[in-house]
Amino acid sequence: MSAQKKDPSRYTEIRNAKVGRDYFVEEKFEAGVALKGTEVKSIRAGRAQISDAFGKVEKGELWLYNAHIEEYAFGNIYNHEARRTRKLLLHRHQIKKIAQALHIGGRTLVPLRMYFKEALVKVEVAICVGKKVYDKRETLKKKVEMREVDKAIKNRR
């Protein structure tokens, strides 16, 4: 028998587009998420949004706030709430490292992307520092310069 081709529409990835614009990313972690069955089905359908989400350490556990996962269209009375807090699953030493970084101040735990790793939903979270207005302007200038350089190289060929 030949191997079956993987269906790319089945492997959804939800990205947080605001991170690159609003934050400097320092350190990334891959975390599991404690979800209900209907939440997994909604994520697989691409019905999730993490652009306003953030993480918090409370009582030695890591929680994800403001992640919006739509109610499953074919769900029943046991459907989930769209904006409930979800527990992130990490090793104890990783949670301590994150808690220390957040305690320093000026840092935030932000989800970068939500994706499937085999049958499990994973969230890539990062410790980030917020950009100031002048930092955002600087990154825009760099983008414009790089675009012009690419255009010049393309025209020379």
C-alpha positions in Angstrom: 0.0 0.0 0.0 1.2 3.5 -0.7 1.2 6.2 1.9 -1.8 8.4 2.0 -1.3 12.1 1.2 -1.8 14.5 4.0 -4.7 16.9 3.5 -3.3 20.4 4.1 -6.8 21.9 4.9 -7.0 19.5 7.8 -3.9 20.9 9.5 -4.9 24.4 10.5 -2.7 27.0 12.0 -4.0 30.2 13.7 -1.5 33.0 13.9 -1.3 36.2 15.9 -0.6 38.9 13.4 -0.2 41.7 16.0 2.9 40.2 17.7 5.5 41.2 15.1 4.1 44.7 15.0 3.6 45.4 18.7 6.2 43.3 20.6 9.9 42.2 20.6 9.8 38.5 21.1 12.4 37.2 23.6 11.8 33.5 24.3 9.4 31.0 22.9 7.7 28.0 24.5 5.5 25.2 23.1 2.5 24.5 25.4 -0.3 22.1 25.3 -3.9 23.4 25.9 -6.6 21.8 28.0 -9.6 22.0 25.7 -13.1 20.5 25.4 -14.0 18.3 22.4 -16.1 21.0 20.6 -13.2 23.5 21.0 -10.9 21.1 19.1 -13.5 20.8 16.3 -13.8 24.6 16.0 -10.0 25.0 15.9 -9.7 22.3 13.2 -12.3 24.3 11.2 -10.2 27.4 11.6 -12.7 29.2 13.8 -10.3 30.6 16.5 -8.7 34.0 17.1 -5.7 34.7 19.4 -4.9 38.3 18.5 -6.2 39.7 21.9 -5.0 36.7 24.0 -2.4 36.8 26.8 -1.1 34.4 29.4 -0.9 34.7 33.2 0.7 32.6 35.9 -1.7 32.0 38.9 -0.9 29.7 41.8 1.8 27.9 39.9 -0.4 27.3 36.8 -0.3 29.0 33.4 -3.6 30.3 32.0 -4.6 31.7 28.6 -7.1 34.6 28.6 -9.1 36.2 25.9 -8.5 33.4 23.3 -11.7 33.3 21.2 -12.7 29.9 19.9 -16.2 30.0 18.3 -18.9 27.7 19.5 -19.0 24.5 17.3 -21.8 24.9 14.8 -23.0 21.3 15.2 -22.5 21.2 19.0 -25.2 20.3 21.4 -26.1 21.7 24.9 -22.6 20.8 26.1 -21.0 23.4 23.7 -18.2 25.5 25.2 -18.1 29.2 26.0 -16.2 31.2 23.3 -13.9 33.3 25.6 -13.3 31.0 28.6 -9.9 30.9 30.3 -7.9 27.8 29.2 -5.1 26.1 31.1 -1.7 25.9 29.3 0.3 22.7 30.0 4.0 23.2 30.5 6.7 21.6 32.7 7.0 23.1 36.2 10.5 24.5 35.5 9.2 26.3 32.3 6.3 27.8 34.3 8.8 29.1 36.9 11.0 30.6 34.2 8.0 32.4 32.7 6.8 33.6 36.2 10.2 35.0 36.9 10.3 36.8 33.6 6.8 38.3 34.0 7.6 39.3 37.6 10.5 41.5 36.4 8.0 43.8 34.7 7.5 45.2 31.3 7.0 41.7 29.9 4.0 39.9 28.7 3.2 36.3 27.7 1.6 36.4 24.3 0.5 33.4 22.1 2.2 33.5 18.7 0.3 30.7 17.0 -2.1 27.8 17.7 -1.6 24.6 15.7 -2.0 20.9 15.5 0.9 18.6 16.3 -0.4 15.2 15.2 -3.8 15.0 17.0 -3.0 17.5 19.8 -3.6 21.3 19.8 -0.4 23.2 20.8 0.1 26.9 21.5 3.4 28.6 20.9 3.7 31.3 23.5 6.5 33.8 23.9 7.8 36.2 26.5 7.5 39.6 24.8 8.4 43.2 25.5 6.1 45.9 24.1 7.4 48.2 21.4 7.3 51.9 21.8 5.9 54.1 19.0 9.4 55.0 17.7 10.3 51.3 17.6 7.3 50.6 15.4 8.3 53.5 13.1 11.8 52.0 12.9 10.6 48.6 11.9 8.3 50.2 9.2 11.3 52.1 7.8 13.4 48.9 7.6 10.5 47.1 5.8 10.3 49.9 3.2 14.1 49.9 2.7 14.1 46.1 2.3 11.3 46.3 -0.2 13.1 49.0 -2.2 16.3 46.9 -2.2 14.4 43.8 -3.4 12.8 45.9 -6.1 16.1 47.3 -7.3 17.7 43.8 -7.4 14.7 42.5 -9.4 14.9 45.3 -11.9 18.6 44.7 -12.5 18.0 41.2 -13.6 
